[in-house]
Amino acid sequence: MARPLFPDLEEKPPRTVDRRTNKGRIIIGDARFELAKLDAQCIQCCITSPPYWGLRDYGIDGQIGAEMNLDDYIADLTAVFAEVRRVLTDDGTLWLNIGDSYTSGGRTWRDTDKKTRLAL
């Protein structure tokens, strides 16, 4: 049985979409839940761009990037990437897009902008 990566968070099933193609599978969802469902060494490639710390509020309780301090953010990412390593094949690759910040329009820490409006 899969173990929860972040046991204090509740999984929100409607946010998970599973698309299958004849060449592979794309999983869209919260990595903290989706990775735990996978067998070890079953993924050959992981491509991700996790939320940057403190820049956006997506309106999701417990979201990565909304931690109150940088050490907690790094700990959350470290836990996720430990799971990525577990599910990657020996010849698997991780493509990670992350920077130290991104903002537009003079926003400040955790301000909203037109890019982060939630579809209701």
Backbone as ProteinMPNN parsed JSONL, in Angstrom:
{"seq_chain_A": "MARPLFPDLEEKPPRTVDRRTNKGRIIIGDARFELAKLDAQCIQCCITSPPYWGLRDYGIDGQIGAEMNLDDYIADLTAVFAEVRRVLTDDGTLWLNIGDSYTSGGRTWRDTDKKTRLAL", "coords_chain_A": {"N_chain_A": [[0.835, -1.173, 0.0], [0.496, 2.249, -0.794], [2.321, 4.854, 0.777], [1.492, 7.867, 2.455], [2.969, 10.869, 1.362], [2.898, 13.387, 2.485], [1.377, 13.339, 5.216], [-0.326, 15.074, 6.65], [-1.824, 16.521, 4.878], [-4.791, 16.775, 2.888], [-5.891, 14.822, 0.215], [-7.098, 15.983, -2.899], [-9.133, 14.732, -5.014], [-10.546, 15.706, -7.416], [-8.734, 17.411, -8.64], [-6.895, 15.938, -9.982], [-5.864, 14.634, -13.027], [-5.691, 12.116, -15.403], [-4.056, 11.36, -18.23], [-3.772, 9.286, -20.981], [-1.63, 8.151, -23.536], [-0.576, 6.648, -26.635], [2.109, 6.581, -26.362], [2.923, 6.957, -23.805], [2.29, 8.239, -20.503], [0.727, 10.961, -19.018], [0.673, 12.568, -15.995], [-1.251, 14.643, -14.11], [-1.375, 16.457, -11.273], [-1.23, 16.814, -7.679], [1.968, 16.419, -6.722], [2.734, 15.354, -4.288], [0.847, 13.487, -3.682], [0.404, 11.987, -6.02], [2.897, 10.801, -6.708], [3.282, 8.972, -4.635], [1.539, 6.958, -5.285], [2.737, 5.496, -7.233], [4.714, 2.76, -8.483], [8.052, 1.734, -7.557], [10.8, 2.745, -9.574], [9.42, 3.138, -12.069], [9.134, 5.203, -13.823], [10.482, 6.984, -16.537], [11.071, 9.585, -17.211], [10.82, 12.73, -15.69], [9.315, 15.824, -15.678], [9.202, 19.0, -14.391], [8.004, 22.031, -12.879], [8.101, 23.404, -10.1], [6.142, 25.421, -7.767], [7.443, 28.634, -7.015], [8.948, 29.85, -4.027], [6.918, 31.734, -1.907], [5.821, 33.52, -3.801], [3.37, 33.271, -5.168], [-0.088, 32.764, -4.55], [-2.054, 30.125, -4.86], [-4.43, 29.487, -3.812], [-4.821, 27.054, -2.54], [-4.993, 24.94, 0.137], [-2.155, 24.225, 2.089], [-0.333, 24.354, 0.014], [2.655, 23.891, -1.902], [5.25, 26.225, -1.749], [3.993, 28.14, -0.305], [4.936, 28.074, 2.222], [5.902, 29.282, 5.455], [8.563, 29.798, 5.966], [11.782, 29.663, 4.339], [13.317, 27.337, 4.809], [11.375, 25.36, 5.351], [10.098, 25.227, 2.868], [12.199, 24.251, 1.263], [12.53, 21.784, 2.526], [10.071, 20.569, 1.917], [10.252, 20.41, -0.909], [12.502, 18.752, -1.068], [11.509, 16.367, 0.016], [9.592, 15.717, -1.939], [11.27, 15.366, -4.194], [12.798, 13.216, -3.355], [10.936, 11.213, -3.581], [10.535, 11.357, -6.343], [13.017, 10.408, -7.179], [12.8, 7.797, -6.23], [10.845, 6.709, -7.917], [11.968, 6.942, -10.417], [13.512, 5.26, -13.156], [16.668, 3.475, -13.448], [18.028, 4.655, -15.563], [16.626, 6.961, -15.772], [15.526, 10.425, -16.083], [15.421, 13.702, -14.629], [13.888, 16.705, -15.216], [14.109, 19.861, -14.199], [12.677, 22.947, -13.648], [13.418, 25.756, -12.093], [13.759, 28.761, -10.261], [15.153, 31.591, -8.489], [13.312, 33.559, -8.176], [10.261, 34.99, -9.509], [8.291, 37.408, -10.821], [5.775, 39.801, -11.688], [4.628, 43.038, -12.742], [5.123, 44.63, -10.446], [4.326, 43.346, -8.124], [4.147, 42.182, -4.705], [5.369, 39.982, -2.114], [3.543, 37.029, -2.224], [1.349, 38.277, -3.427], [-1.59, 38.556, -5.462], [-2.123, 38.149, -8.989], [-3.105, 38.567, -12.457], [-2.327, 36.126, -13.523], [-2.673, 34.239, -11.584], [-5.332, 33.945, -10.967], [-8.051, 32.049, -9.91], [-9.986, 29.575, -11.499], [-13.361, 29.443, -11.14]], "CA_chain_A": [[0.0, 0.0, 0.0], [1.272, 3.475, -0.888], [2.378, 5.644, 1.992], [1.321, 9.286, 2.144], [4.196, 11.639, 1.415], [2.61, 14.471, 3.412], [0.175, 12.803, 5.854], [-1.209, 16.1, 7.207], [-2.611, 17.136, 3.818], [-5.876, 15.971, 2.331], [-5.875, 14.739, -1.238], [-8.279, 16.523, -3.546], [-9.208, 13.964, -6.251], [-10.943, 16.385, -8.646], [-7.618, 18.142, -9.231], [-6.021, 14.991, -10.645], [-6.296, 14.195, -14.346], [-4.783, 11.107, -15.935], [-4.194, 11.268, -19.683], [-2.947, 8.22, -21.545], [-1.392, 8.176, -24.973], [0.073, 5.399, -27.04], [3.543, 6.699, -26.111], [3.227, 7.147, -22.398], [1.231, 8.692, -19.613], [0.948, 12.253, -18.377], [-0.077, 12.642, -14.743], [-1.384, 16.014, -13.637], [-1.934, 16.433, -9.933], [-0.315, 17.188, -6.612], [3.058, 15.429, -6.701], [2.805, 14.731, -2.968], [-0.072, 12.353, -3.678], [0.539, 11.174, -7.223], [4.122, 10.0, -6.661], [3.114, 7.884, -3.667], [0.737, 5.908, -5.908], [3.52, 4.829, -8.277], [5.699, 1.753, -8.119], [9.453, 2.139, -7.672], [11.473, 2.623, -10.866], [8.443, 2.957, -13.146], [9.089, 6.415, -14.635], [11.752, 7.235, -17.202], [11.334, 11.011, -17.315], [9.983, 13.626, -14.9], [9.499, 17.229, -16.032], [8.418, 19.747, -13.42], [8.308, 23.408, -12.529], [7.355, 23.61, -8.856], [5.914, 26.826, -7.408], [8.521, 29.332, -6.329], [8.591, 30.148, -2.648], [6.417, 33.025, -1.486], [5.465, 34.462, -4.851], [1.994, 33.169, -5.633], [-1.048, 32.018, -3.749], [-2.979, 29.45, -5.761], [-5.681, 29.249, -3.103], [-4.891, 25.641, -2.183], [-4.435, 24.722, 1.476], [-0.952, 23.413, 2.155], [0.391, 24.364, -1.261], [4.099, 24.111, -1.915], [5.548, 27.605, -2.094], [3.338, 29.03, 0.661], [5.505, 27.843, 3.548], [6.237, 30.543, 6.11], [10.003, 30.076, 5.89], [12.478, 29.016, 3.24], [13.74, 25.984, 5.189], [10.233, 24.46, 5.173], [9.929, 25.08, 1.419], [13.246, 23.344, 0.792], [12.218, 20.452, 3.067], [8.963, 20.022, 1.129], [10.774, 20.023, -2.216], [13.401, 17.615, -0.873], [10.665, 15.176, 0.174], [9.023, 15.398, -3.251], [12.301, 14.849, -5.093], [13.167, 11.877, -2.894], [9.943, 10.331, -4.214], [10.862, 11.32, -7.771], [14.152, 9.486, -7.322], [12.308, 6.437, -5.996], [10.063, 6.206, -9.05], [12.74, 6.984, -11.662], [14.322, 4.105, -13.54], [18.097, 3.741, -13.308], [18.442, 5.562, -16.628], [15.641, 8.036, -15.825], [16.001, 11.801, -15.976], [14.574, 14.717, -14.021], [14.03, 18.038, -15.79], [13.593, 20.759, -13.175], [12.715, 24.371, -13.937], [13.213, 26.505, -10.853], [14.614, 29.927, -10.125], [15.058, 32.182, -7.165], [12.112, 34.39, -8.108], [9.589, 35.41, -10.725], [7.152, 38.252, -10.496], [5.496, 40.79, -12.712], [3.698, 44.09, -12.383], [5.39, 45.265, -9.171], [3.693, 42.648, -7.003], [4.989, 41.85, -3.569], [5.303, 38.604, -1.645], [2.237, 36.362, -2.208], [0.267, 39.042, -4.024], [-2.247, 37.924, -6.598], [-2.107, 38.852, -10.26], [-3.998, 37.914, -13.409], [-1.851, 34.767, -13.807], [-3.014, 33.32, -10.504], [-6.763, 33.881, -10.712], [-8.568, 30.684, -9.904], [-11.238, 29.359, -12.229], [-14.395, 28.969, -10.21]], "C_chain_A": [[0.886, 1.246, 0.0], [1.215, 4.246, 0.424], [2.194, 7.111, 1.635], [2.631, 10.031, 2.324], [4.072, 12.783, 2.413], [1.317, 14.104, 4.134], [-0.778, 13.851, 6.413], [-2.086, 16.77, 6.156], [-3.701, 16.19, 3.351], [-5.783, 15.997, 0.817], [-7.186, 15.263, -1.783], [-8.408, 15.857, -4.917], [-9.63, 14.733, -7.494], [-9.814, 17.133, -9.341], [-6.674, 17.228, -10.003], [-6.637, 14.539, -11.965], [-5.261, 13.209, -14.846], [-5.038, 11.001, -17.435], [-3.25, 10.19, -20.187], [-2.813, 8.41, -23.044], [-0.751, 6.859, -25.344], [1.577, 5.438, -26.783], [3.879, 6.851, -24.641], [2.03, 7.663, -21.635], [1.636, 10.026, -19.002], [0.069, 12.298, -17.137], [-0.069, 14.091, -14.288], [-2.054, 15.963, -12.277], [-0.893, 16.877, -8.929], [0.728, 16.081, -6.469], [3.127, 14.69, -5.374], [1.866, 13.537, -2.86], [0.171, 11.424, -4.864], [1.78, 10.296, -7.197], [3.973, 8.801, -5.732], [2.325, 6.713, -4.245], [1.53, 5.056, -6.896], [4.475, 3.802, -7.701], [7.104, 2.329, -8.262], [9.949, 1.874, -9.092], [10.509, 2.38, -12.032], [8.374, 4.15, -14.098], [10.461, 6.645, -15.257], [12.085, 8.723, -17.278], [10.332, 11.788, -16.469], [10.329, 15.058, -15.296], [8.613, 18.038, -15.098], [8.92, 21.174, -13.261], [7.525, 23.727, -11.263], [7.152, 25.096, -8.564], [7.131, 27.41, -6.699], [8.037, 29.729, -4.941], [8.105, 31.586, -2.488], [5.96, 33.969, -2.565], [4.015, 34.397, -5.299], [1.17, 32.389, -4.634], [-2.074, 31.443, -4.701], [-4.297, 29.103, -5.073], [-5.889, 27.806, -2.701], [-4.251, 25.47, -0.808], [-3.207, 23.831, 1.4], [-0.109, 23.416, 0.903], [1.886, 24.549, -1.06], [4.331, 25.534, -2.412], [4.933, 28.6, -1.132], [3.839, 28.805, 2.085], [5.926, 29.181, 4.146], [7.737, 30.844, 6.102], [10.652, 29.205, 4.823], [12.903, 27.589, 3.574], [12.603, 24.975, 5.02], [9.963, 24.208, 3.691], [10.944, 24.081, 0.866], [12.988, 21.924, 1.295], [11.081, 19.801, 2.276], [9.439, 19.578, -0.257], [11.696, 18.812, -2.118], [12.608, 16.319, -0.731], [10.047, 14.758, -1.16], [10.079, 14.777, -4.147], [12.905, 13.529, -4.618], [12.207, 10.852, -3.498], [10.174, 10.244, -5.721], [12.0, 10.342, -7.998], [13.708, 8.028, -7.159], [11.605, 5.877, -7.227], [10.825, 6.232, -10.365], [13.482, 5.67, -11.904], [15.796, 4.476, -13.402], [18.615, 4.699, -14.378], [17.475, 6.744, -16.778], [16.264, 9.409, -15.64], [14.941, 12.678, -15.311], [14.907, 16.041, -14.685], [13.329, 19.001, -14.844], [13.777, 22.208, -13.616], [12.41, 25.104, -12.639], [14.209, 27.66, -10.815], [14.46, 30.501, -8.736], [13.884, 33.14, -7.047], [11.533, 34.616, -9.491], [8.394, 36.237, -10.287], [6.95, 39.242, -11.623], [4.585, 41.868, -12.155], [3.906, 44.706, -11.015], [4.715, 44.604, -7.977], [4.673, 42.429, -5.876], [4.736, 40.408, -3.166], [3.867, 38.113, -1.526], [1.073, 37.231, -2.674], [-0.367, 38.231, -5.144], [-2.006, 38.753, -7.848], [-2.973, 38.074, -11.234], [-3.577, 36.493, -13.748], [-2.294, 33.769, -12.752], [-4.491, 33.324, -10.16], [-7.234, 32.439, -10.808], [-9.848, 30.621, -10.715], [-12.263, 28.781, -11.264], [-15.448, 28.189, -10.945]], "O_chain_A": [[1.898, 1.298, 0.7], [0.183, 4.281, 1.094], [2.696, 7.556, 0.603], [3.324, 9.846, 3.324], [5.033, 13.111, 3.108], [0.246, 14.526, 3.699], [-1.949, 13.541, 6.634], [-3.002, 17.514, 6.506], [-3.556, 14.969, 3.409], [-5.617, 17.054, 0.21], [-8.251, 15.027, -1.213], [-7.85, 16.359, -5.892], [-9.109, 14.438, -8.57], [-9.931, 17.458, -10.522], [-5.732, 17.717, -10.625], [-7.792, 14.115, -12.009], [-4.062, 13.457, -14.718], [-6.121, 10.594, -17.855], [-2.064, 10.188, -19.856], [-3.767, 8.782, -23.728], [-0.422, 6.05, -24.477], [2.255, 4.428, -26.969], [5.059, 6.869, -24.288], [0.89, 7.531, -22.08], [2.76, 10.187, -18.526], [-1.142, 12.09, -17.22], [0.99, 14.691, -14.103], [-3.178, 15.477, -12.151], [0.211, 17.274, -9.305], [0.397, 14.944, -6.134], [3.534, 13.529, -5.33], [2.079, 12.663, -2.02], [0.145, 10.203, -4.712], [1.718, 9.145, -7.628], [4.493, 7.724, -6.026], [2.431, 5.592, -3.748], [1.051, 4.015, -7.345], [4.978, 3.948, -6.587], [7.318, 3.292, -8.997], [9.557, 0.894, -9.725], [10.755, 1.52, -12.879], [7.632, 4.112, -15.08], [11.483, 6.517, -14.582], [13.255, 9.087, -17.397], [9.13, 11.529, -16.529], [11.493, 15.458, -15.254], [7.409, 17.795, -15.017], [10.094, 21.475, -13.479], [6.416, 24.256, -11.333], [7.906, 25.935, -9.057], [7.764, 26.745, -5.88], [6.84, 29.918, -4.725], [8.787, 32.532, -2.881], [5.724, 35.142, -2.274], [3.483, 35.401, -5.772], [1.66, 31.479, -3.966], [-2.873, 32.177, -5.284], [-5.179, 28.496, -5.682], [-7.029, 27.373, -2.538], [-3.086, 25.82, -0.618], [-3.219, 22.802, 0.724], [0.755, 22.553, 0.744], [2.323, 25.27, -0.163], [3.696, 25.988, -3.364], [5.301, 29.775, -1.134], [3.237, 29.29, 3.043], [6.267, 30.109, 3.413], [8.142, 32.001, 6.217], [10.134, 28.15, 4.457], [12.854, 26.717, 2.707], [12.844, 23.848, 4.588], [9.633, 23.086, 3.306], [10.595, 23.182, 0.101], [13.207, 20.961, 0.56], [11.131, 18.603, 1.997], [9.074, 18.5, -0.725], [11.673, 17.942, -2.989], [12.988, 15.291, -1.292], [9.989, 13.569, -1.471], [9.818, 13.764, -4.796], [13.474, 12.795, -5.426], [12.618, 9.757, -3.88], [10.026, 9.173, -6.31], [11.944, 9.53, -8.921], [14.185, 7.142, -7.867], [11.755, 4.697, -7.544], [10.39, 5.615, -11.337], [14.007, 5.055, -10.976], [16.134, 5.651, -13.257], [19.54, 5.47, -14.125], [17.501, 7.445, -17.79], [17.37, 9.546, -15.117], [13.74, 12.428, -15.417], [16.066, 16.455, -14.715], [12.107, 18.964, -14.702], [14.89, 22.64, -13.919], [11.282, 25.076, -12.148], [15.344, 27.542, -11.276], [13.726, 29.964, -7.906], [13.494, 33.502, -5.937], [12.213, 34.458, -10.505], [7.585, 35.796, -9.471], [7.857, 39.487, -12.419], [3.851, 41.63, -11.196], [2.961, 45.262, -10.455], [4.549, 45.233, -6.932], [5.887, 42.486, -6.073], [3.967, 39.701, -3.817], [3.062, 38.71, -0.811], [-0.078, 36.945, -2.343], [0.257, 37.327, -5.701], [-1.715, 39.946, -7.754], [-3.52, 37.031, -10.878], [-4.405, 35.715, -14.222], [-2.289, 32.565, -13.006], [-4.875, 32.751, -9.141], [-6.834, 31.708, -11.713], [-10.693, 31.511, -10.626], [-12.032, 27.74, -10.649], [-16.401, 27.709, -10.331]]}, "name": "protein", "num_of_chains": 1, "seq": "MARPLFPDLEEKPPRTVDRRTNKGRIIIGDARFELAKLDAQCIQCCITSPPYWGLRDYGIDGQIGAEMNLDDYIADLTAVFAEVRRVLTDDGTLWLNIGDSYTSGGRTWRDTDKKTRLAL"}
